[in-house]
Amino acid sequence: MALSSTSPSYLSPIHDELMPKHKKRPSDGTATPITPSLAIQLSYLHHPRPFKNPNYTKNVNRRAKNLKNVLTAERERERAEREARRLEREEAARANPNAAAAMGDITEEAPTYTTIEAPPFLIPHKHLCDNTGLEALYTDPTTGLRFHDKSIYEIVKGLNPSIAKDYLSARGINSMVK
């Protein structure tokens, strides 16, 4: 199954698979040697890959975790870190009471973008038009529907009370229409 001496050794496995079955290899050195095809010559399949670690073995104990499990593990890790810091502060306070009095009451942690326990938003949210979704500058006094401009107000005035009530319930308000 050896190729001729002119073809590289890395071509032999793939070359054997891609060789046409009807062609016979020369048994003696007199016949013309078979040259590999251009696809085989340009193939990178058998070139060494220096970017791959030859000692890599896949960890069979690793399992895929869904987002809920990942977030729970992260929360648990953060809780354990906070508890360890609290215990360190208590130990330092017992060892040196003067330093603990100088530190005073330090808040546990300031809320950040990633913490869920952030305080409520202080800036009021924008009122949106019940029909268009644009910013609502006005409110209809009879129905309580919010609207963007006078062209939408004409539509709001023409609504019957049941439709106005449906708009209000979609917004989460269950009030009686006058």
N, C-alpha and C positions, 0 to 999 in steps of 0.2 A: 504493500500500500504506500510505498514511499514515492514521493514526487521526484522529478528530475532534479539534478543538482543546481539548476538555474533558479528554481522557485524557492522562496523563503520557507523556513520550517514552520512558521506560525500559520501558514495557509493550509497545511495538510488536513486538519479536521474538517474545516468548512469546505475546502476544495473537494474532498471526497464526497461530501453530501451534495454539492452542486454540479458535480461532473455528470454529463449525460451518460445514461446507462448503455446506450448502443455503441459508444466509442470504447475501444479496448486500449488499455495501456500498452506501451511498447514493452515487450518482454526482454528483448535484447537492446543493445545500445545503438542499433542501426537506424531505427525509425525516428521520425521527428518527434521531439518531446512535446508534450501537451503544455501549453502556456495557460496560466490561470486567466479568467475573464477579468475585465476592467473593474467590475464590481468587487471581485475578490481582492484584487490588487489595492483598491482604494479603501477597503474595509478597515475600520478601527476596532473591530470586534476582539482581536487577539493581541492588541497592543497593551502594554502595561498601563495601569491607571494609578498614578502616584497620589491622586487625591483621595483614594480609598484606603482605609486602614485595614491591612491584611489580618490583624488580630481581632477585629470587631466580631462580637457575638451578640446576637439579639437577646434581649432580656425577656425570657418567656413568662416571668411573673408580672410583667407590666400589663396593666389593663387600661382601656380607654375610660376616661371619666367624663360624665356629662357636666354641663356648666353648674348645675346646682351643687354637685359634689365638690367641684373645684372651689366655688364661693364659700361653701360651708367649711372646707378645710382651711381656707385663707382666714375666715373669720375666727376660727378656733385658734389658729396660730397667732393672730393679733391679740386675742384675748389672753393667751398664755404669756405673750410678751408683756402686756400691760400688768398682769398679775406678778410677773417676775420683777418688773420695775417697782411696783408698789411694795413688794417684800424687801427689795434693796433699800428703798427710802425708809421703811420702818426699822430695818437693821441699823441704818445710819443714824436715825433719830434716837434709838436706844443707846448707841455707842457714844454719840455726842449730842446731848440735848440742846446745847447752845446753838449749834449749827442748824438744827431743825427749827428753832424759834426764829432764826435769822431768815431762813428760807420762806417762812410764812406758808400761806395756803396757795400752793401751785395747782392750777387747774390740771385735770387729768390729761386732756389733749384738746387742742383747738380743732374744730371741724374743718375738713378739707373737701376738695371736689369729689373725692372718691368715697367719703364716709356717708352712710345713709342717715346717720343721726344728726344731720345738719339742722339748724333752726329753720323755721318757716320763712318763706320769702317775704320781705317787708314791702316791696313795691307792689301796688295793686295791679292785677292783671287787666289787660285791655278788654273792653267789651266789644264783641263781634256782632255783626249784622246777622240776624237769624235767616235771611234769605241768601245773601251773597257771600258771607264769610269775611267781608271787609270790615275795617274798624267802624264800629257803630258810634256815631256822634249823638244820636237822638234815640228817644224811647217813646213809643206810642202810649199815651196815657190811658186809653180805653182797653187795649189788649195787653199791654206790657211787653210787646215785641220790640226788639231793638232794630233800627234800620240805619242805613248808610247815608242816603240823601233823599230828596223829595220825590224822585222817580220811584224809589222803593216804597216810600210812604204811600203813594197812590195804590200800590199793590197791597200793602198792609191794610189800608182802609177798606179794600174790596173783599178781604177774607171773611168768611163766615166764622162764628165763634168756635165751632168744633175744630176747624183747621188751625185757628190761632192757638187753641188749647193743645193740639198736637205739636206745634212748633215749641210751645213752652215746655211740654213734657220731654221733648227731645233735648232741651237745654237742661232739664232736671228740675224744673219748677212746676209744681202742681197747684197752681192757684186758679181760682174761679175767674172766668172772663166776665166783665161787667156788661 
